[in-house]
């Protein structure tokens, strides 16, 4: 589900503008140890150096370049 946001593919295209000579590639993925939310790391070689960006999955299904806010413990009855 991706409500009101961009898919991971769209974000990679936006930030990297991959081409056949400068492709973007997934170099790492997993879950953050603190709350098990997903992340991916994408890189691309550029003439001026390597571009490396982490993308984080948020609770609403969107991917963003900043991590989601930490979940706080709650108490219920």
Secondary structure as GFF3:
##gff-version 3
##sequence-region A 1 77
A	DSSP	alpha_helix	8	16	.	.	.	ID=ss1
A	DSSP	beta_strand	25	31	.	.	.	ID=ss2
A	DSSP	beta_strand	38	46	.	.	.	ID=ss3
A	DSSP	beta_strand	49	57	.	.	.	ID=ss4
A	DSSP	beta_strand	63	64	.	.	.	ID=ss5
###
